[in-house]
Amino acid sequence: MLAAVKIRLRAAQKPRLAFTVPQPRKPYAFTAKQHGPEAFTLLSKLRERFAFTLLELLLVVGIITVVAALVAPAFTSLSKSSARKATIGDLLGGIEQARPQAIEDGRASYVVFAAQPVGGASTISDKNILNRYFYHSFAIFEDDAADPVNNPKSQLTPWKPFPVGVSLRSAISFTPWSSATFAFPPAGAPQSFPYLKFNANGEVESPSLPSGPVQLGIFEGFVTGTSETATNSANFTQTVTISPHTGRAEYIP
């Protein structure tokens, strides 16, 4: 009996396991009371070590400005070179579209350039139209088979502007080039423009040259009236040539 009482007392005296929920730790902070003034001195030194002074920031900004000034002309030149290549591609594509169109349909086709008419002046005075289209665009037309007597021109493509900053040479506004009346929706009325004409055999009928190929020159700049203003100091011309006998166009750098 006494032994049984002792066993029960021992069992009652065994420690119980206690489970406590851990409390979130408070954010660590330096205080003078806990760590002394040395903690603030260390923190101040760390801030000084990884901070930029005003002089350093100005130096970095100056370096970036100089690098940008050196690189910008290269990017500008590359952009203008791409614009000239795109213009040449557009001209070659338009000519190669008009020539087979004349052969296929059996009637003349035209690559028409928005520009001052040969031997005259345009009646358009709107600067927005002049700046956007004149010496900066072309469209393709062909003779209207339904009215061979009056011979109106049917427009096959919309007016396609060139990339900004590239223009046709104003030589297309002088002989031996010719002008005729074509639809020009931007002005709301037909206009007289110079053109490149292919006959039903795919040959160049106009402009008519005594010898040599027809030439279309482009340059970086703009044309006011028929006066050219180059925006590139080199003022070079890139030229697309068209064979009068085959009507084939090519660009030779």
C-alpha positions as CSV (number, residue, x, y, z in Angstrom):
1,M,0.0,0.0,0.0
2,L,2.8,2.4,0.9
3,A,4.7,1.5,-2.3
4,A,1.7,2.4,-4.4
5,V,1.3,5.8,-2.7
6,K,5.0,6.6,-3.4
7,I,4.6,5.6,-7.1
8,R,1.6,8.0,-7.4
9,L,3.5,10.8,-5.7
10,R,6.4,10.4,-8.1
11,A,4.1,10.4,-11.1
12,A,2.4,13.6,-9.8
13,Q,5.8,15.2,-9.4
14,K,6.9,14.7,-13.0
15,P,7.3,18.1,-14.9
16,R,4.7,18.8,-17.5
17,L,5.7,19.9,-21.0
18,A,4.8,23.5,-21.7
19,F,4.2,24.8,-25.2
20,T,4.6,28.5,-25.8
21,V,3.9,30.5,-29.0
22,P,7.1,32.4,-30.0
23,Q,6.6,36.1,-30.0
24,P,7.8,38.1,-33.1
25,R,11.1,39.7,-32.6
26,K,11.1,43.5,-32.5
27,P,13.1,45.2,-35.2
28,Y,16.7,45.7,-34.2
29,A,17.5,49.3,-33.6
30,F,20.5,51.1,-32.3
31,T,19.9,53.1,-29.1
32,A,22.3,54.9,-26.9
33,K,20.9,53.2,-23.9
34,Q,21.4,49.6,-25.2
35,H,24.6,49.9,-27.2
36,G,26.2,53.2,-26.4
37,P,27.4,56.0,-28.7
38,E,29.8,53.6,-30.5
39,A,26.8,52.1,-32.5
40,F,25.8,55.5,-33.9
41,T,29.4,56.3,-34.8
42,L,29.6,53.0,-36.9
43,L,26.3,53.7,-38.6
44,S,27.4,57.2,-39.5
45,K,30.7,55.9,-41.0
46,L,28.8,53.3,-43.1
47,R,26.6,56.0,-44.5
48,E,29.6,58.2,-45.4
49,R,31.3,55.3,-47.1
50,F,28.4,54.4,-49.5
51,A,27.0,57.9,-50.2
52,F,27.8,60.0,-53.3
53,T,29.0,63.6,-52.9
54,L,27.6,66.3,-55.1
55,L,30.9,66.6,-56.9
56,E,30.9,62.9,-57.8
57,L,27.3,63.1,-59.1
58,L,28.2,66.1,-61.3
59,L,31.2,64.2,-62.6
60,V,29.1,61.3,-63.6
61,V,26.5,63.5,-65.3
62,G,29.3,65.3,-67.2
63,I,30.7,62.0,-68.5
64,I,27.3,60.8,-69.6
65,T,26.7,64.1,-71.4
66,V,30.0,63.9,-73.3
67,V,29.5,60.3,-74.3
68,A,26.0,61.1,-75.6
69,A,27.3,64.1,-77.6
70,L,29.9,61.8,-79.2
71,V,27.5,59.0,-80.0
72,A,24.5,61.1,-81.2
73,P,26.0,62.1,-84.6
74,A,26.7,58.4,-85.3
75,F,23.1,57.4,-84.6
76,T,21.9,60.4,-86.7
77,S,24.1,59.4,-89.6
78,L,22.9,55.8,-89.4
79,S,19.3,56.9,-89.3
80,K,19.7,59.1,-92.4
81,S,21.5,56.4,-94.2
82,S,18.6,54.0,-93.5
83,A,16.2,56.7,-94.7
84,R,18.1,57.0,-98.1
85,K,18.1,53.2,-98.5
86,A,14.4,53.0,-97.7
87,T,13.7,55.7,-100.3
88,I,15.7,53.9,-103.0
89,G,13.9,50.7,-102.1
90,D,10.5,52.4,-102.5
91,L,11.5,53.9,-105.9
92,L,12.8,50.6,-107.2
93,G,9.6,48.8,-106.0
94,G,7.3,51.4,-107.6
95,I,9.1,51.2,-110.9
96,E,9.1,47.5,-110.9
97,Q,5.4,47.5,-110.2
98,A,4.5,50.0,-112.9
99,R,6.5,48.4,-115.7
100,P,5.0,44.8,-115.6
101,Q,1.6,46.5,-115.1
102,A,1.9,48.2,-118.5
103,I,2.9,44.9,-120.1
104,E,0.1,42.9,-118.5
105,D,-2.7,45.4,-119.2
106,G,-1.4,46.4,-122.6
107,R,-1.6,50.1,-121.9
108,A,0.7,52.8,-120.6
109,S,1.5,53.1,-116.9
110,Y,3.0,56.0,-115.0
111,V,5.1,56.6,-111.9
112,V,4.1,60.1,-111.0
113,F,6.0,62.4,-108.6
114,A,4.4,65.1,-106.6
115,A,6.6,68.1,-107.6
116,Q,6.5,71.4,-109.5
117,P,5.3,70.8,-113.1
118,V,7.8,71.1,-115.9
119,G,7.9,74.7,-117.2
120,G,5.4,76.0,-114.6
121,A,4.5,76.3,-111.0
122,S,2.0,74.4,-108.8
123,T,-1.1,76.2,-107.7
124,I,-0.9,74.5,-104.3
125,S,0.0,76.9,-101.5
126,D,-0.7,74.8,-98.4
127,K,2.6,74.4,-96.7
128,N,1.6,71.1,-95.0
129,I,0.9,69.5,-98.4
130,L,4.1,71.0,-100.0
131,N,6.3,69.8,-97.1
132,R,4.8,66.4,-96.9
133,Y,4.4,65.4,-100.6
134,F,6.4,67.7,-102.9
135,Y,9.6,65.9,-104.0
136,H,8.8,63.4,-101.2
137,S,6.2,61.1,-102.7
138,F,5.0,59.1,-105.7
139,A,2.0,57.2,-107.0
140,I,1.3,54.8,-109.8
141,F,-1.3,55.4,-112.5
142,E,-2.3,53.9,-115.9
143,D,-4.4,54.9,-118.9
144,D,-8.1,54.2,-118.4
145,A,-9.2,51.6,-121.0
146,A,-12.9,52.6,-120.7
147,D,-12.2,56.1,-122.2
148,P,-9.3,55.9,-124.7
149,V,-10.4,59.2,-126.3
150,N,-10.0,61.5,-123.4
151,N,-7.3,59.2,-122.0
152,P,-7.9,59.8,-118.2
153,K,-5.4,58.3,-115.8
154,S,-6.6,55.7,-113.2
155,Q,-4.8,55.7,-109.9
156,L,-3.5,52.3,-108.9
157,T,-1.7,53.1,-105.7
158,P,-2.1,55.7,-103.0
159,W,0.5,58.5,-102.7
160,K,3.5,57.0,-100.9
161,P,5.7,59.5,-98.9
162,F,9.4,59.0,-98.5
163,P,11.1,58.8,-95.1
164,V,11.6,62.2,-93.4
165,G,14.6,64.1,-94.5
166,V,15.0,62.6,-98.0
167,S,13.9,64.3,-101.2
168,L,14.0,63.8,-105.0
169,R,16.3,66.1,-106.9
170,S,14.4,68.9,-108.6
171,A,15.7,67.9,-112.0
172,I,12.4,66.1,-112.6
173,S,10.8,69.5,-112.9
174,F,12.8,70.4,-116.0
175,T,13.1,69.1,-119.5
176,P,13.4,66.4,-120.8
177,W,10.8,65.4,-118.2
178,S,7.1,66.1,-119.1
179,S,4.1,66.8,-116.9
180,A,0.4,65.7,-117.1
181,T,-2.7,66.0,-115.0
182,F,-3.2,63.3,-112.3
183,A,-5.6,62.9,-109.4
184,F,-4.1,64.3,-106.1
185,P,-6.6,63.7,-103.2
186,P,-4.5,65.7,-100.6
187,A,-5.2,68.9,-102.6
188,G,-8.8,67.9,-103.4
189,A,-8.3,68.5,-107.1
190,P,-6.1,67.0,-110.0
191,Q,-2.7,68.5,-110.4
192,S,0.0,68.7,-113.1
193,F,3.0,66.6,-112.1
194,P,6.1,65.1,-113.8
195,Y,6.0,61.4,-114.5
196,L,7.9,58.4,-115.7
197,K,5.9,56.6,-118.5
198,F,6.1,53.0,-119.6
199,N,4.4,51.8,-122.8
200,A,2.7,48.4,-123.4
201,N,6.1,46.9,-124.2
202,G,7.6,47.9,-120.9
203,E,9.9,50.5,-122.5
204,V,10.4,54.0,-121.1
205,E,8.3,56.4,-123.3
206,S,8.9,59.5,-121.2
207,P,11.1,61.2,-120.5
208,S,12.6,60.7,-123.9
209,L,16.4,60.9,-123.9
210,P,18.8,61.0,-126.9
211,S,21.0,58.5,-125.1
212,G,21.8,57.0,-121.8
213,P,19.4,55.9,-119.0
214,V,16.8,57.9,-117.2
215,Q,18.1,59.1,-113.8
216,L,16.3,59.8,-110.5
217,G,18.5,61.4,-107.9
218,I,17.7,61.6,-104.2
219,F,19.5,63.6,-101.5
220,E,19.3,64.6,-97.8
221,G,17.4,67.9,-97.7
222,F,14.3,69.6,-99.0
223,V,13.1,71.5,-102.1
224,T,11.4,74.9,-102.0
225,G,9.9,75.6,-105.4
226,T,12.7,74.1,-107.4
227,S,15.5,75.3,-105.2
228,E,17.3,72.5,-103.3
229,T,18.6,72.9,-99.7
230,A,20.9,70.1,-98.4
231,T,20.9,69.2,-94.8
232,N,24.0,67.1,-95.1
233,S,27.3,68.9,-95.6
234,A,28.4,66.2,-98.1
235,N,25.4,67.0,-100.2
236,F,25.9,63.8,-102.2
237,T,23.4,62.3,-104.6
238,Q,22.3,58.7,-104.8
239,T,20.8,57.8,-108.1
240,V,18.3,55.2,-109.5
241,T,18.8,54.5,-113.2
242,I,16.2,53.2,-115.6
243,S,17.1,51.7,-118.9
244,P,14.9,53.3,-121.7
245,H,14.8,50.0,-123.7
246,T,14.0,47.5,-121.1
247,G,12.5,49.7,-118.4
248,R,14.6,47.9,-115.8
249,A,15.6,50.0,-112.8
250,E,18.7,49.6,-110.7
251,Y,20.7,51.3,-108.0
252,I,24.5,51.1,-108.1
253,P,26.2,52.4,-104.9
